[in-house]
């Protein structure tokens, strides 16, 4: 009787209860399988030596109940009470599970595994009279199994690859820690028990489903697919899978997968590299250390005319190098053997059709995995065009320098960052600096200290804004040992995109001009001062002449004869005219004395005041003055009033004897100016004198015909000049004149 048919043994015993007890007892004592029997209440009635040996104790007949063992546990380690052991279950009418694996502990602490085969013994009437149990020791098998699974666990846990078990429906049943890490799962529960499709790239899910079915259907296979980890990272996996018989009888999918992302990337980049090489505009050629060509891209074909079939296997020297340059190749090969690079070596090569071509060569050594130099890769660029451009550039630069050197000004150029990179000859002559000083700020060394900051600021502002630079400063003139005024100007030169690529600047000597301007300004100031005090001082004696001539007339007219009276009236008229003259002159000198920035003036108000001052002349001449809409503008109110008063006054004065005067005043906006006009229907002005009349003391009539000093229009021009405006007249003699002047908006 073997261990495996123990079930049959208990059946045999229960079937052959009619066997003599002695025979049965002998058989049971002899078998090496633990057997014990109980009465209907489970109390021990018999046990064989094998049972005592297995349980590690001497069971007590009549006292021990249900089982001979000391302590029992279920296979998962939970303790099992004796009254719930399989024998107890069988005797109390339950169905004891077949083939159950239990563990028991001996009093000495050692443990063993067994499978119980309990059977109930009945009498002829079928009443339960007792039970018999056979315990099969499975410790050895269990240990062997545990060892295998321990080994399996150790392998699975130590392998750096992903080991997983997938159910036919896609549920992930198991995954080792490296696999969890690849998925970015922080704990097994994040993926185990979940659908494996949660982490498979959408485009690969269908393929994986088919594969999973195939494996679960009992076939082996491999698959490449992408996973999307829980944190979104994609990885390329290659899996090798086999079917695995699961404990519950189903076939599942056991797989070992490794991450081939890097390999894929490398494949991708070598693919990319060959695409780059093929699409490059430069000829890319590789050769071995004997100069034999081993690869030849499309541009090489284009540049030199040979196809790759024609070129590969030939030497560079025989195919491309012209006769007179043959010595270059040994030199290049020698340098490569030493591991040196050849950078931008400009030379000439020969095409298939025999024509020569200017190229720039960059050659780098190629090493094998051990670092030994095995050949070279060379990039050849056609520089025919860039050579031509360079030559042209040099030519135009030479022309520019020639031009710049012939200029009387100092000319310089600067880089976009403002550092000066060129000065013309004139600069070196003036400063005495050495030709090597350029591109720095040495111009500051000869700048007047008072102008330094201002000039630096202006240049800095121009460079950062890209706006033209315009500033006056003084340079030290070493020859004359004095400061000279210059005006510095620079304009940015921009490329097609509007980016500043260079600054072109000049420094022009304006010292003479400055001096003349200064002198002129001083002379003007002196003149004004003189005219001012002279007219002031003249008023006093004039008043005396007038007063005394009037007193003379009043008190002594009766004692004067006719001629004396005539002379007296000349005297008085002369004094009055002189008085007006002095007054007008004073007005002229003071016309532009308002230096503070003008406030906004309403031209209607200025006109109103002027008309009020002219009310006498208007009334007397019966004139009609009309106006169009007038603006407000940033001009001193008195200035505007003086303009109106002089022009309207003249319109009344130079009226036609044939008609009553009509004057019209209006203003019109033209770009950045207001153009005012004062039109009359008077005697008009001969075009010949159109310019003349605005000069000081310029008159077209004698004081006998029309009174006046010839200062009015000169005042008008002076005022308009001050605002950088213009004044002019349009006239038709005999019909009238239009005076126009511009003022800023
Ligand atoms: P004044 O009126 O004191 O002579 P102005 O400077 O005002 O001096 O004018 C200069 C000259 O221009 C006048 O003498 C006159 O001949 C001429 N003139 C000025 N305004 C008019 C006008 N509206 N019509 C005709 N002639 C004019």
Boltz pocket constraint, residues with backbone or C-beta under 6 A from the ligand:
constraints:
  - pocket:
      binder: B
      contacts: [[A, 646], [A, 647], [A, 650], [A, 651], [A, 654], [A, 680], [A, 682], [A, 683], [A, 684], [A, 685], [A, 693], [A, 695], [A, 698], [A, 699], [A, 700], [A, 701], [A, 707], [A, 708], [A, 709], [A, 710], [A, 711], [A, 712], [A, 713], [A, 714], [A, 737]]
      max_distance: 6.0
